[in-house]
Amino acid sequence: MFARRLINRLLGRSLCREEGAVTVDWVVLTAAVVGLAGAVFSILQDPVNGAATSIANKIETSP
């Protein structure tokens, strides 16, 4: 019974604190931005490579 009260008291205190909430928000936000950047990179990789190859070919064939 004593252990249960102690655990409830400790968990109750830690769940009511908001000191680390801002850190968690920033970590989640940063992870979302990194994931979005990775998705955009993977979508745009082939078109950009194709355009770069086309430009390189035009530069090579120009007098």
N, C-alpha and C positions, 0 to 999 in steps of 0.2 A: 504494500500500500504506500509506504514511504517513497519507494523508487518511482512509482507511478506519479505521485505528486511532484517529485523533483523533476521528472522528465517533462511533465505538463508545464511546470513553472519555467523551466529553461526554454522549452519550445515556444511558449507563449511570449516570452521576452524577445526572443530572436525573430519571431514572426511579426511582432509589432514595430520593430526597428526599421527605419527606412534609409539607413546610412549607406548601404550597399546597393540600393535600388538604382541610383543614378549610374553606377558602374555597370550594372547589368544592362541597363538601357543602352549605354554606349557600346557595349560588346555586341549586343543584338543588332544595333544599327550598323556598326562596322561590318559585321558578318553579312548583313543584307546588301550593303554597298559592294563588298568584295564579290559576293555571289552574282549580283547584277552585272558588275564589270566583266566577270568571267563569261557570263551568258552573252553579253554584247560582243565580246572578243570572239567567241566561238561562232557567232552568227556572221560577223563581218570579216572573218579571216579569209575565206575563199574569194569574195569579191575584191578585196583589197589586193590579194596576191595576183589575181587575174589582171587588175588594172596596172599593177607594177610591172608585170611581165609584158603587157602590151606597150607600156611606155618604154621599157628597156629595148624591146624589138624595134620600135620606131627610132630610137636614138641610134641603135646599131646600124640601121639601114639608111639613115640620112647621110648626105654627102658632107 
